[in-house]
Structure formats: C-alpha cells, structure tokens
C-alpha cells in the first residue's frame, strides 16, 4: 500500500533533487547559456543516479516499505465469477 510517509519521502526527494539541479545550474555556465530549467537538470541527475542509489537511500532511512518487483505494478485481482457482460445477449 502507498502510505503517507512514502508520499512525503517522494516529495522531499524531488525537492532535494531540484535544489541540487539549481546549484548545478548556478555553478556550470553552459547550463545557463542553454537555458535549461532546474527540473530538467534534476531529472538528468536522478536518471544518472538511478533507482539503485535513490531507492537504497529510501530503504536505508526506512521510508520505503513497499517492494514492487518488475512486472508486478498492479495487484492481481481474482477473476470475476458469472457470465461476462459481453456474453449476455438478452437485449
């Protein structure tokens, strides 16, 4: 389940990444000349770090309590019992 603490940690992580992106933009003049926004720089930094680094920080701090394995993004629901609405021909 998605809890409030996980959402809070996600917002804090995004805020820290945007602050780092702003700092990098101020220090590297090329990013200023290209007019790259801080959010794009922060996204590139997050992609370079990857889920292994950012996810391990979340697990180490104890904020990430859910584990999603590849391919299991949605819970498996049981199949509905009874006839399908598409199969009923009583119109």
VMD Tcl script that builds the backbone (N, CA, C; Angstrom):
set m [mol new atoms 273]
animate dup $m
set s [atomselect $m all]
$s set {name element resname resid chain x y z} {
  {N N UNK 1 A 0.827 -1.190 0.000}
  {CA C UNK 1 A 0.000 0.000 0.000}
  {C C UNK 1 A 0.872 1.254 0.000}
  {N N UNK 2 A 0.336 2.266 -0.572}
  {CA C UNK 2 A 1.008 3.551 -0.600}
  {C C UNK 2 A 0.597 4.328 0.638}
  {N N UNK 3 A 1.559 4.648 1.487}
  {CA C UNK 3 A 1.229 5.350 2.714}
  {C C UNK 3 A 1.654 6.811 2.612}
  {N N UNK 4 A 1.227 7.570 3.566}
  {CA C UNK 4 A 1.509 8.998 3.571}
  {C C UNK 4 A 3.003 9.270 3.726}
  {N N UNK 5 A 3.698 8.446 4.475}
  {CA C UNK 5 A 5.136 8.650 4.671}
  {C C UNK 5 A 5.901 8.418 3.375}
  {N N UNK 6 A 5.447 7.487 2.529}
  {CA C UNK 6 A 6.088 7.271 1.233}
  {C C UNK 6 A 5.891 8.460 0.306}
  {N N UNK 7 A 4.696 9.040 0.330}
  {CA C UNK 7 A 4.423 10.224 -0.487}
  {C C UNK 7 A 5.262 11.394 0.001}
  {N N UNK 8 A 5.363 11.555 1.305}
  {CA C UNK 8 A 6.171 12.632 1.871}
  {C C UNK 8 A 7.640 12.465 1.493}
  {N N UNK 9 A 8.143 11.242 1.554}
  {CA C UNK 9 A 9.528 11.000 1.178}
  {C C UNK 9 A 9.757 11.283 -0.304}
  {N N UNK 10 A 8.772 10.969 -1.139}
  {CA C UNK 10 A 8.901 11.254 -2.575}
  {C C UNK 10 A 8.989 12.757 -2.821}
  {N N UNK 11 A 8.165 13.543 -2.141}
  {CA C UNK 11 A 8.215 14.999 -2.301}
  {C C UNK 11 A 9.527 15.578 -1.783}
  {N N UNK 12 A 10.015 15.045 -0.678}
  {CA C UNK 12 A 11.291 15.519 -0.134}
  {C C UNK 12 A 12.429 15.182 -1.095}
  {N N UNK 13 A 12.393 13.989 -1.667}
  {CA C UNK 13 A 13.416 13.591 -2.636}
  {C C UNK 13 A 13.391 14.499 -3.859}
  {N N UNK 14 A 12.208 14.797 -4.367}
  {CA C UNK 14 A 12.096 15.695 -5.516}
  {C C UNK 14 A 12.594 17.095 -5.182}
  {N N UNK 15 A 12.268 17.580 -4.007}
  {CA C UNK 15 A 12.722 18.913 -3.612}
  {C C UNK 15 A 14.242 18.980 -3.508}
  {N N UNK 16 A 14.836 17.943 -2.946}
  {CA C UNK 16 A 16.302 17.910 -2.834}
  {C C UNK 16 A 16.944 17.843 -4.211}
  {N N UNK 17 A 16.372 17.038 -5.113}
  {CA C UNK 17 A 16.915 16.948 -6.463}
  {C C UNK 17 A 16.803 18.275 -7.209}
  {N N UNK 18 A 15.706 18.991 -7.023}
  {CA C UNK 18 A 15.558 20.290 -7.692}
  {C C UNK 18 A 16.533 21.302 -7.106}
  {N N UNK 19 A 16.766 21.250 -5.807}
  {CA C UNK 19 A 17.767 22.144 -5.204}
  {C C UNK 19 A 19.166 21.829 -5.727}
  {N N UNK 20 A 19.480 20.553 -5.884}
  {CA C UNK 20 A 20.779 20.174 -6.449}
  {C C UNK 20 A 20.871 20.638 -7.903}
  {N N UNK 21 A 19.770 20.495 -8.650}
  {CA C UNK 21 A 19.743 20.974 -10.022}
  {C C UNK 21 A 19.951 22.475 -10.119}
  {N N UNK 22 A 19.392 23.208 -9.175}
  {CA C UNK 22 A 19.584 24.663 -9.153}
  {C C UNK 22 A 21.035 25.017 -8.849}
  {N N UNK 23 A 21.641 24.302 -7.906}
  {CA C UNK 23 A 23.036 24.549 -7.553}
  {C C UNK 23 A 23.959 24.243 -8.734}
  {N N UNK 24 A 23.682 23.122 -9.426}
  {CA C UNK 24 A 24.499 22.749 -10.577}
  {C C UNK 24 A 24.351 23.791 -11.683}
  {N N UNK 25 A 23.142 24.294 -11.881}
  {CA C UNK 25 A 22.926 25.309 -12.922}
  {C C UNK 25 A 23.668 26.599 -12.600}
  {N N UNK 26 A 23.732 26.965 -11.333}
  {CA C UNK 26 A 24.445 28.181 -10.957}
  {C C UNK 26 A 25.945 28.028 -11.124}
  {N N UNK 27 A 26.474 26.841 -10.932}
  {CA C UNK 27 A 27.917 26.623 -10.987}
  {C C UNK 27 A 28.438 26.364 -12.401}
  {N N UNK 28 A 27.624 25.780 -13.267}
  {CA C UNK 28 A 28.070 25.451 -14.625}
  {C C UNK 28 A 27.433 26.439 -15.593}
  {N N UNK 29 A 28.245 27.271 -16.186}
  {CA C UNK 29 A 27.754 28.346 -17.044}
  {C C UNK 29 A 27.118 27.825 -18.337}
  {N N UNK 30 A 27.509 26.635 -18.782}
  {CA C UNK 30 A 26.940 26.076 -20.006}
  {C C UNK 30 A 25.432 25.858 -19.859}
  {N N UNK 31 A 25.005 25.388 -18.693}
  {CA C UNK 31 A 23.573 25.170 -18.461}
  {C C UNK 31 A 22.810 26.486 -18.459}
  {N N UNK 32 A 23.458 27.558 -18.008}
  {CA C UNK 32 A 22.809 28.866 -18.033}
  {C C UNK 32 A 22.674 29.372 -19.460}
  {N N UNK 33 A 23.696 29.145 -20.283}
  {CA C UNK 33 A 23.639 29.588 -21.675}
  {C C UNK 33 A 22.618 28.798 -22.477}
  {N N UNK 34 A 22.410 27.541 -22.133}
  {CA C UNK 34 A 21.441 26.702 -22.843}
  {C C UNK 34 A 20.007 26.919 -22.352}
  {N N UNK 35 A 19.837 27.718 -21.312}
  {CA C UNK 35 A 18.523 27.988 -20.707}
  {C C UNK 35 A 17.816 26.707 -20.272}
  {N N UNK 36 A 18.579 25.782 -19.701}
  {CA C UNK 36 A 17.984 24.552 -19.186}
  {C C UNK 36 A 17.349 24.816 -17.825}
  {N N UNK 37 A 16.117 24.419 -17.643}
  {CA C UNK 37 A 15.493 24.597 -16.319}
  {C C UNK 37 A 16.087 23.638 -15.287}
  {N N UNK 38 A 15.942 24.022 -14.029}
  {CA C UNK 38 A 16.484 23.207 -12.939}
  {C C UNK 38 A 15.835 21.831 -12.891}
  {N N UNK 39 A 14.575 21.756 -13.278}
  {CA C UNK 39 A 13.882 20.470 -13.218}
  {C C UNK 39 A 14.461 19.476 -14.228}
  {N N UNK 40 A 14.881 19.959 -15.386}
  {CA C UNK 40 A 15.493 19.075 -16.377}
  {C C UNK 40 A 16.845 18.578 -15.877}
  {N N UNK 41 A 17.604 19.472 -15.272}
  {CA C UNK 41 A 18.908 19.082 -14.718}
  {C C UNK 41 A 18.717 18.097 -13.572}
  {N N UNK 42 A 17.714 18.349 -12.724}
  {CA C UNK 42 A 17.435 17.436 -11.611}
  {C C UNK 42 A 16.998 16.069 -12.127}
  {N N UNK 43 A 16.197 16.041 -13.187}
  {CA C UNK 43 A 15.783 14.771 -13.765}
  {C C UNK 43 A 16.955 14.000 -14.349}
  {N N UNK 44 A 17.880 14.723 -14.982}
  {CA C UNK 44 A 19.069 14.062 -15.525}
  {C C UNK 44 A 19.931 13.496 -14.401}
  {N N UNK 45 A 20.041 14.235 -13.313}
  {CA C UNK 45 A 20.812 13.739 -12.157}
  {C C UNK 45 A 20.147 12.492 -11.570}
  {N N UNK 46 A 18.817 12.523 -11.463}
  {CA C UNK 46 A 18.103 11.359 -10.934}
  {C C UNK 46 A 18.257 10.157 -11.853}
  {N N UNK 47 A 18.249 10.389 -13.180}
  {CA C UNK 47 A 18.456 9.280 -14.104}
  {C C UNK 47 A 19.867 8.725 -14.005}
  {N N UNK 48 A 20.843 9.604 -13.795}
  {CA C UNK 48 A 22.221 9.135 -13.650}
  {C C UNK 48 A 22.404 8.342 -12.359}
  {N N UNK 49 A 21.760 8.813 -11.287}
  {CA C UNK 49 A 21.851 8.072 -10.027}
  {C C UNK 49 A 21.115 6.745 -10.124}
  {N N UNK 50 A 19.960 6.753 -10.738}
  {CA C UNK 50 A 19.190 5.539 -10.947}
  {C C UNK 50 A 18.423 5.112 -9.711}
  {N N UNK 51 A 17.535 4.146 -9.888}
  {CA C UNK 51 A 16.730 3.691 -8.755}
  {C C UNK 51 A 17.540 2.939 -7.712}
  {N N UNK 52 A 18.711 2.430 -8.093}
  {CA C UNK 52 A 19.537 1.723 -7.124}
  {C C UNK 52 A 20.055 2.645 -6.039}
  {N N UNK 53 A 20.478 3.837 -6.421}
  {CA C UNK 53 A 21.016 4.786 -5.443}
  {C C UNK 53 A 19.890 5.456 -4.668}
  {N N UNK 54 A 18.915 6.005 -5.386}
  {CA C UNK 54 A 17.817 6.704 -4.713}
  {C C UNK 54 A 16.977 5.724 -3.902}
  {N N UNK 55 A 16.744 4.529 -4.445}
  {CA C UNK 55 A 15.979 3.518 -3.713}
  {C C UNK 55 A 16.697 2.998 -2.485}
  {N N UNK 56 A 18.014 2.867 -2.567}
  {CA C UNK 56 A 18.757 2.390 -1.401}
  {C C UNK 56 A 18.769 3.424 -0.289}
  {N N UNK 57 A 18.751 4.697 -0.658}
  {CA C UNK 57 A 18.651 5.751 0.360}
  {C C UNK 57 A 17.301 5.648 1.063}
  {N N UNK 58 A 16.245 5.418 0.293}
  {CA C UNK 58 A 14.911 5.292 0.879}
  {C C UNK 58 A 14.816 4.083 1.796}
  {N N UNK 59 A 15.396 2.970 1.387}
  {CA C UNK 59 A 15.355 1.762 2.217}
  {C C UNK 59 A 16.203 1.948 3.465}
  {N N UNK 60 A 17.372 2.588 3.330}
  {CA C UNK 60 A 18.251 2.795 4.479}
  {C C UNK 60 A 17.601 3.691 5.522}
  {N N UNK 61 A 16.846 4.672 5.069}
  {CA C UNK 61 A 16.168 5.557 6.010}
  {C C UNK 61 A 14.890 4.946 6.559}
  {N N UNK 62 A 14.435 3.853 5.957}
  {CA C UNK 62 A 13.249 3.170 6.450}
  {C C UNK 62 A 11.953 3.739 5.936}
  {N N UNK 63 A 12.008 4.575 4.910}
  {CA C UNK 63 A 10.782 5.186 4.405}
  {C C UNK 63 A 10.078 4.317 3.382}
  {N N UNK 64 A 10.805 3.479 2.689}
  {CA C UNK 64 A 10.216 2.673 1.639}
  {C C UNK 64 A 9.847 1.321 2.208}
  {N N UNK 65 A 8.571 1.101 2.391}
  {CA C UNK 65 A 8.114 -0.143 2.988}
  {C C UNK 65 A 7.465 -1.075 1.973}
  {N N UNK 66 A 7.243 -0.598 0.758}
  {CA C UNK 66 A 6.637 -1.449 -0.252}
  {C C UNK 66 A 7.713 -1.909 -1.225}
  {N N UNK 67 A 7.575 -3.104 -1.713}
  {CA C UNK 67 A 8.526 -3.654 -2.682}
  {C C UNK 67 A 7.719 -4.034 -3.917}
  {N N UNK 68 A 8.098 -3.489 -5.055}
  {CA C UNK 68 A 7.440 -3.809 -6.308}
  {C C UNK 68 A 8.460 -4.497 -7.192}
  {N N UNK 69 A 8.201 -5.740 -7.512}
  {CA C UNK 69 A 9.088 -6.482 -8.391}
  {C C UNK 69 A 8.768 -6.122 -9.829}
  {N N UNK 70 A 9.723 -6.266 -10.721}
  {CA C UNK 70 A 9.457 -5.947 -12.128}
  {C C UNK 70 A 8.293 -6.763 -12.675}
  {N N UNK 71 A 7.368 -6.080 -13.301}
  {CA C UNK 71 A 6.206 -6.747 -13.877}
  {C C UNK 71 A 5.025 -6.827 -12.935}
  {N N UNK 72 A 5.174 -6.440 -11.702}
  {CA C UNK 72 A 4.078 -6.505 -10.737}
  {C C UNK 72 A 3.693 -5.104 -10.275}
  {N N UNK 73 A 3.312 -4.271 -11.201}
  {CA C UNK 73 A 2.957 -2.896 -10.854}
  {C C UNK 73 A 1.541 -2.794 -10.313}
  {N N UNK 74 A 0.683 -3.733 -10.684}
  {CA C UNK 74 A -0.685 -3.717 -10.217}
  {C C UNK 74 A -0.972 -5.029 -9.513}
  {N N UNK 75 A -1.768 -4.991 -8.455}
  {CA C UNK 75 A -2.071 -6.253 -7.765}
  {C C UNK 75 A -2.921 -7.151 -8.653}
  {N N UNK 76 A -2.742 -8.450 -8.491}
  {CA C UNK 76 A -3.513 -9.413 -9.270}
  {C C UNK 76 A -4.881 -9.579 -8.615}
  {N N UNK 77 A -5.908 -9.237 -9.356}
  {CA C UNK 77 A -7.270 -9.348 -8.850}
  {C C UNK 77 A -7.851 -10.689 -9.250}
  {N N UNK 78 A -8.717 -11.247 -8.413}
  {CA C UNK 78 A -9.330 -12.521 -8.788}
  {C C UNK 78 A -10.281 -12.326 -9.964}
  {N N UNK 79 A -10.426 -13.373 -10.759}
  {CA C UNK 79 A -11.311 -13.314 -11.917}
  {C C UNK 79 A -12.755 -13.223 -11.447}
  {N N UNK 80 A -13.565 -12.402 -12.104}
  {CA C UNK 80 A -14.971 -12.285 -11.687}
  {C C UNK 80 A -15.735 -13.572 -11.987}
  {N N UNK 81 A -16.662 -13.898 -11.117}
  {CA C UNK 81 A -17.460 -15.100 -11.322}
  {C C UNK 81 A -18.739 -14.729 -12.069}
  {N N UNK 82 A -19.285 -15.677 -12.769}
  {CA C UNK 82 A -20.518 -15.451 -13.513}
  {C C UNK 82 A -20.237 -15.123 -14.963}
  {N N UNK 83 A -21.313 -14.891 -15.723}
  {CA C UNK 83 A -21.127 -14.620 -17.149}
  {C C UNK 83 A -20.564 -13.216 -17.378}
  {N N UNK 84 A -19.871 -13.082 -18.466}
  {CA C UNK 84 A -19.288 -11.807 -18.834}
  {C C UNK 84 A -20.381 -10.877 -19.354}
  {N N UNK 85 A -20.304 -9.588 -19.104}
  {CA C UNK 85 A -21.316 -8.669 -19.636}
  {C C UNK 85 A -21.347 -8.656 -21.154}
  {N N UNK 86 A -20.235 -9.006 -21.788}
  {CA C UNK 86 A -20.194 -9.015 -23.244}
  {C C UNK 86 A -20.878 -10.251 -23.813}
  {N N UNK 87 A -20.960 -11.307 -23.019}
  {CA C UNK 87 A -21.553 -12.557 -23.493}
  {C C UNK 87 A -23.064 -12.571 -23.350}
  {N N UNK 88 A -23.642 -11.726 -22.526}
  {CA C UNK 88 A -25.086 -11.750 -22.322}
  {C C UNK 88 A -25.779 -11.151 -23.549}
  {N N UNK 89 A -26.713 -11.888 -24.090}
  {CA C UNK 89 A -27.402 -11.450 -25.307}
  {C C UNK 89 A -28.870 -11.191 -25.049}
  {N N UNK 90 A -29.223 -10.807 -23.858}
  {CA C UNK 90 A -30.628 -10.535 -23.533}
  {C C UNK 90 A -30.898 -9.032 -23.610}
  {N N UNK 91 A -31.026 -8.536 -24.825}
  {CA C UNK 91 A -31.296 -7.108 -25.020}
  {C C UNK 91 A -32.709 -6.947 -25.488}
}
mol reanalyze $m
mol bondsrecalc $m
mol representation Tube
mol addrep $m
